[in-house]
Amino acid sequence: MTVAERAVAWVALLLVLTACGAATETPATGEGLAREIGCLSCHTDTSTQLAPTLHGLAGTEVRLEDGSTVVADSEYIRRSIADPGAQIVEGYRPAMPRFDLTAEEIDRLVEYVEGLGS
């Protein structure tokens, strides 16, 4: 994604958040951050054609598009957030954008996903 495309995406996201009455300051929770940057627009309570659900993901075995499998441990979740094209889940295309997140923000998102249970 080019710098211009990223800027347009951020402006669009901020407009949507403002229209929905969401806060534009950095949220304190992983769920708030996931909601703010748009994760929950695609990763819903159930898997869809757009994205797999995050509910019950942690600790499960995930089949990747290359036929291999990986356990969805904290490192897999972290890598999937930081580099979403690195390991694509079977049945999905690489559509998730890369976000400019701090290590702390990624940690909050990982903790949130791990807490979603089954």
Backbone as numpy.savetxt, mean C-alpha at the origin, in Angstrom:
# Nx Ny Nz CAx CAy CAz Cx Cy Cz
7.64 6.47 -12.68 6.78 7.64 -12.68 7.68 8.86 -12.68
7.41 9.76 -13.59 8.22 10.97 -13.68 7.87 11.93 -12.55
8.71 12.92 -12.37 8.47 13.93 -11.34 7.16 14.65 -11.61
6.90 14.98 -12.86 5.66 15.68 -13.23 4.45 14.81 -12.95
4.53 13.52 -13.30 3.42 12.61 -13.04 3.18 12.45 -11.54
4.26 12.38 -10.77 4.13 12.26 -9.32 3.48 13.51 -8.74
3.86 14.68 -9.23 3.27 15.93 -8.76 1.79 15.98 -9.07
1.41 15.57 -10.26 -0.01 15.55 -10.63 -0.77 14.58 -9.74
-0.18 13.41 -9.48 -0.84 12.42 -8.62 -1.04 12.97 -7.21
-0.05 13.65 -6.67 -0.16 14.22 -5.32 -1.22 15.31 -5.28
-1.25 16.15 -6.28 -2.26 17.21 -6.32 -3.66 16.59 -6.39
-3.82 15.58 -7.23 -5.12 14.91 -7.33 -5.51 14.28 -6.00
-4.56 13.63 -5.35 -4.83 13.00 -4.05 -5.21 14.05 -3.02
-4.49 15.15 -2.97 -4.82 16.21 -2.02 -6.20 16.79 -2.28
-6.57 16.94 -3.55 -7.91 17.44 -3.87 -8.99 16.48 -3.41
-8.76 15.19 -3.61 -9.72 14.19 -3.16 -9.83 14.20 -1.64
-8.70 14.24 -0.96 -8.71 14.26 0.50 -9.40 15.50 1.04
-9.14 16.62 0.43 -9.77 17.87 0.86 -11.27 17.79 0.64
-11.68 17.26 -0.50 -13.11 17.14 -0.82 -13.81 16.20 0.15
-13.08 15.20 0.63 -13.67 14.24 1.56 -13.57 14.72 3.01
-12.95 15.85 3.23 -12.83 16.39 4.57 -11.71 15.75 5.37
-10.79 15.06 4.71 -9.69 14.42 5.41 -8.64 15.45 5.80
-7.93 15.16 6.86 -6.84 16.04 7.31 -5.69 15.93 6.32
-4.99 17.03 6.12 -3.85 16.99 5.22 -2.53 16.91 5.98
-2.59 16.90 7.30 -1.35 16.74 8.06 -1.06 15.25 8.21
0.18 14.91 8.48 0.58 13.52 8.58 -0.15 12.84 9.73
-0.87 11.78 9.45 -1.62 11.08 10.50 -0.68 10.32 11.44
-1.14 10.12 12.66 -0.32 9.46 13.67 -0.34 7.94 13.53
-1.36 7.38 12.93 -1.48 5.93 12.85 -1.17 5.41 11.46
-0.83 4.13 11.39 -0.61 3.50 10.10 -1.88 3.48 9.28
-3.01 3.25 9.93 -4.28 3.26 9.20 -4.55 4.65 8.62
-4.31 5.68 9.42 -4.52 7.04 8.94 -3.63 7.36 7.75
-2.38 6.92 7.82 -1.45 7.14 6.71 -1.91 6.36 5.48
-2.32 5.11 5.67 -2.80 4.29 4.55 -4.01 4.95 3.89
-4.87 5.51 4.70 -6.06 6.19 4.18 -5.64 7.47 3.43
-4.72 8.23 4.03 -4.30 9.50 3.45 -3.62 9.36 2.10
-2.73 8.39 1.97 -2.00 8.28 0.70 -2.74 7.42 -0.33
-3.87 6.87 0.06 -4.72 6.19 -0.91 -4.63 4.68 -0.95
-3.88 4.07 -0.05 -3.75 2.60 -0.04 -5.12 1.92 0.02
-6.00 2.46 0.86 -7.28 1.81 1.12 -8.29 2.03 0.00
-7.91 2.81 -1.00 -8.77 2.96 -2.17 -8.72 1.70 -3.03
-7.58 1.04 -3.04 -7.40 -0.18 -3.84 -7.38 -1.44 -2.98
-6.69 -1.38 -1.85 -6.60 -2.53 -0.94 -7.77 -2.44 0.03
-8.88 -3.07 -0.35 -10.11 -3.02 0.44 -10.21 -4.23 1.36
-11.37 -4.39 2.00 -11.58 -5.51 2.93 -11.49 -6.87 2.25
-11.75 -6.91 0.95 -11.65 -8.15 0.19 -10.80 -7.90 -1.05
-10.22 -8.95 -1.57 -9.43 -8.82 -2.79 -10.34 -8.47 -3.95
-9.85 -7.62 -4.84 -10.59 -7.23 -6.03 -9.69 -7.46 -7.24
-10.19 -7.15 -8.42 -9.36 -7.29 -9.62 -8.22 -6.28 -9.61
-8.40 -5.20 -8.87 -7.39 -4.14 -8.83 -6.23 -4.46 -7.89
-6.55 -5.01 -6.69 -5.50 -5.24 -5.69 -5.95 -6.30 -4.69
-4.99 -7.05 -4.14 -5.33 -8.01 -3.10 -5.64 -7.29 -1.79
-6.44 -7.92 -0.95 -6.72 -7.35 0.36 -5.47 -7.44 1.23
-5.40 -6.56 2.21 -4.31 -6.60 3.19 -4.75 -7.32 4.45
-6.06 -7.56 4.58 -6.61 -8.23 5.75 -6.18 -9.70 5.75
-5.54 -10.10 6.83 -5.08 -11.48 6.95 -3.83 -11.79 6.15
-3.20 -10.80 5.57 -2.01 -11.01 4.75 -0.81 -11.47 5.56
-0.54 -10.78 6.66 0.68 -11.04 7.44 0.79 -12.50 7.86
1.94 -13.07 7.56 2.23 -14.45 7.95 1.76 -15.49 6.96
1.06 -15.10 5.93 0.56 -16.07 4.95 1.56 -16.27 3.84
1.35 -17.32 3.07 2.19 -17.59 1.91 1.53 -16.91 0.70
2.32 -16.15 -0.04 1.83 -15.40 -1.19 2.46 -15.97 -2.46
1.62 -16.29 -3.44 2.14 -16.77 -4.72 2.38 -15.56 -5.63
3.57 -15.51 -6.20 3.97 -14.40 -7.05 3.78 -14.74 -8.52
3.79 -13.71 -9.35 3.54 -13.89 -10.79 4.55 -14.82 -11.45
5.75 -14.94 -10.90 6.76 -15.82 -11.49 6.61 -17.27 -11.03
5.56 -17.56 -10.24 5.29 -18.91 -9.77 5.90 -19.24 -8.43
6.79 -18.39 -7.95 7.40 -18.63 -6.64 6.45 -18.19 -5.53
6.78 -18.55 -4.32 5.99 -18.13 -3.17 6.90 -17.45 -2.16
6.30 -16.62 -1.34 7.03 -15.91 -0.30 6.10 -15.76 0.88
6.66 -15.80 2.08 5.87 -15.56 3.29 5.74 -14.06 3.48
4.54 -13.60 3.73 4.27 -12.17 3.92 4.67 -11.75 5.33
5.99 -11.76 5.57 6.50 -11.31 6.86 6.74 -9.80 6.79
7.26 -9.21 7.84 7.42 -7.76 7.87 8.36 -7.27 6.76
9.37 -8.05 6.41 10.29 -7.63 5.35 9.61 -7.64 3.99
8.78 -8.64 3.72 8.03 -8.69 2.45 7.08 -7.49 2.36
6.37 -7.22 3.45 5.43 -6.10 3.45 6.18 -4.79 3.25
7.28 -4.62 3.95 8.11 -3.41 3.82 8.60 -3.24 2.37
9.12 -4.31 1.79 9.63 -4.26 0.42 8.49 -3.95 -0.56
7.32 -4.52 -0.32 6.18 -4.28 -1.21 5.73 -2.83 -1.18
5.88 -2.18 -0.04 5.53 -0.77 0.09 6.61 0.10 -0.56
7.86 -0.19 -0.25 8.98 0.63 -0.73 9.25 0.45 -2.22
9.07 -0.77 -2.71 9.35 -1.08 -4.12 8.23 -1.98 -4.64
7.06 -1.39 -4.92 5.88 -2.18 -5.25 6.01 -3.06 -6.49
6.95 -2.80 -7.36 7.12 -3.63 -8.55 8.08 -4.79 -8.36
8.68 -4.92 -7.19 9.70 -5.95 -6.96 9.14 -7.36 -6.99
8.00 -7.58 -6.37 7.40 -8.92 -6.31 5.89 -8.75 -6.51
5.43 -9.05 -7.70 4.02 -8.87 -8.03 3.24 -10.14 -7.67
2.12 -9.94 -6.98 1.26 -11.06 -6.59 0.62 -11.65 -7.85
0.59 -12.99 -7.91 0.00 -13.68 -9.05 -1.43 -13.20 -9.28
-1.75 -12.94 -10.54 -3.09 -12.50 -10.90 -3.27 -11.00 -10.92
-2.21 -10.27 -10.57 -2.27 -8.80 -10.56 -1.20 -8.24 -11.47
-1.44 -7.02 -11.92 -0.44 -6.34 -12.73 0.26 -5.31 -11.83
1.44 -4.88 -12.20 2.17 -3.91 -11.38 1.56 -2.50 -11.50
0.52 -2.24 -10.75 -0.20 -0.97 -10.84 0.03 -0.05 -9.64
0.57 -0.58 -8.56 0.75 0.23 -7.36 1.85 1.26 -7.57
1.55 2.53 -7.28 2.58 3.56 -7.43 3.61 3.48 -6.32
4.75 4.05 -6.57 5.80 4.15 -5.56 5.61 5.49 -4.84
5.62 5.45 -3.52 5.43 6.64 -2.71 6.75 7.05 -2.07
6.93 8.33 -1.89 8.13 8.87 -1.24 7.84 8.90 0.27
8.12 7.79 0.94 7.82 7.65 2.36 9.10 7.57 3.18
9.02 8.04 4.40 10.15 7.90 5.31 10.17 6.48 5.87
11.28 6.09 6.45 11.37 4.77 7.09 10.33 4.65 8.20
10.10 5.72 8.93 9.10 5.71 10.00 7.69 5.49 9.43
7.38 6.14 8.33 6.06 5.96 7.72 5.88 4.53 7.23
6.92 3.97 6.63 6.84 2.58 6.17 6.66 1.66 7.37
7.37 1.90 8.45 7.20 1.09 9.66 5.77 1.14 10.17
5.16 2.33 10.15 3.77 2.47 10.60 2.82 1.69 9.69
3.07 1.73 8.40 2.23 0.97 7.47 2.40 -0.53 7.66
3.64 -0.98 7.87 3.89 -2.40 8.13 3.15 -2.85 9.39
3.26 -2.07 10.44 2.55 -2.42 11.69 1.06 -2.47 11.48
0.54 -1.55 10.70 -0.90 -1.54 10.40 -1.31 -2.81 9.67
-0.58 -3.17 8.62 -0.91 -4.38 7.84 -0.80 -5.62 8.73
0.24 -5.68 9.55 0.41 -6.85 10.43 -0.72 -6.95 11.44
-1.30 -5.83 11.80 -2.39 -5.82 12.78 -3.76 -6.11 12.21
-3.86 -6.26 10.89 -5.17 -6.48 10.28 -5.71 -7.89 10.50
-4.85 -8.81 10.89 -5.31 -10.16 11.19 -6.04 -10.80 10.03
-6.88 -11.76 10.36 -7.59 -12.49 9.30 -9.02 -12.07 9.18
